[in-house]
């Protein structure tokens, strides 16, 4: 079962540089209630990579465009009312059906 985002993480997230693509990714994942493990599956990277990106660390060029696409898909899901995910099953279903083959 995926763990929720900690309060400490959330406080630090909103202090982080919003220009960083990883921070943008983190904010949209928090808004959509998407656990890092499912996001990591979508990008085919480790959860630790996702956490590093969320904290504003370097993102390789090959992942930059994927992240932009992911953010667009998730923002559309938020606008259309498909997100935020109300439970882990809904989050996993959204990522596997709407995201994985489209980023």
C-alpha positions in Angstrom: 0.0 0.0 0.0 1.4 3.4 -1.0 2.1 5.8 1.8 0.7 9.4 1.8 2.9 12.4 1.4 4.3 13.5 4.8 3.5 16.9 6.2 7.2 17.8 6.3 7.5 17.0 2.6 4.4 19.1 1.7 5.8 22.0 3.7 9.2 21.8 2.0 7.5 21.4 -1.4 5.8 24.7 -1.3 9.1 26.4 -0.3 10.9 24.8 -3.3 11.7 26.6 -6.6 8.5 26.2 -8.7 10.6 26.7 -11.9 12.2 23.2 -11.4 10.4 20.6 -13.5 10.6 18.0 -10.7 9.0 20.4 -8.2 6.2 21.0 -10.8 5.8 17.3 -11.1 5.6 16.9 -7.3 2.9 19.6 -7.0 0.7 18.0 -9.6 1.2 14.5 -8.1 0.2 15.9 -4.7 -2.8 17.6 -6.1 -3.9 14.5 -8.0 -3.1 12.2 -5.0 -0.8 10.0 -7.1 1.7 7.9 -5.0 5.4 8.0 -6.0 5.5 4.3 -6.6 2.9 4.6 -9.4 4.7 7.6 -10.8 8.0 5.7 -10.8 6.3 2.9 -12.7 5.1 5.3 -15.3 8.6 6.7 -15.9 10.4 3.3 -15.5 12.6 4.8 -12.8 13.1 4.1 -9.0 11.0 5.8 -6.3 14.2 7.4 -5.1 14.6 9.1 -8.5 11.1 10.4 -8.2 11.8 11.7 -4.7 15.0 13.4 -6.0 13.1 15.1 -8.8 10.4 16.2 -6.4 13.1 17.9 -4.3 14.4 19.8 -7.3 17.3 17.6 -8.3 18.6 17.2 -11.8 16.4 15.6 -14.4 17.9 14.0 -17.5 16.9 15.5 -20.8 15.3 12.2 -21.9 12.9 12.4 -18.9 12.2 16.2 -19.2 9.7 15.9 -22.0 8.1 12.8 -20.4 7.5 14.9 -17.3 6.0 17.7 -19.2 3.6 15.2 -20.9 2.8 13.6 -17.6 2.0 17.0 -16.0 -0.3 17.8 -19.0 -2.2 14.5 -18.7 -2.6 14.8 -14.9 -3.7 18.4 -15.2 -6.3 17.3 -17.7 -7.5 14.6 -15.3 -7.8 17.2 -12.6 -9.8 19.5 -14.9 -12.0 16.7 -16.1 -12.8 15.6 -12.6 -11.0 12.2 -12.9 -8.6 13.3 -10.3 -7.7 13.6 -7.4 -7.6 9.8 -6.9 -9.7 8.9 -3.9 -7.8 5.7 -3.2 -4.7 3.7 -4.4 -6.7 1.6 -6.8 -8.0 4.7 -8.6 -4.5 6.2 -8.7 -3.0 3.0 -10.1 -5.8 2.7 -12.7 -5.4 6.3 -13.8 -1.6 5.9 -14.2 -1.8 2.6 -16.0 -4.7 3.5 -18.3 -4.1 7.2 -19.0 -0.4 7.8 -18.6 2.0 4.9 -19.1 1.7 4.5 -22.9 1.2 8.3 -23.5 4.3 9.9 -22.0 
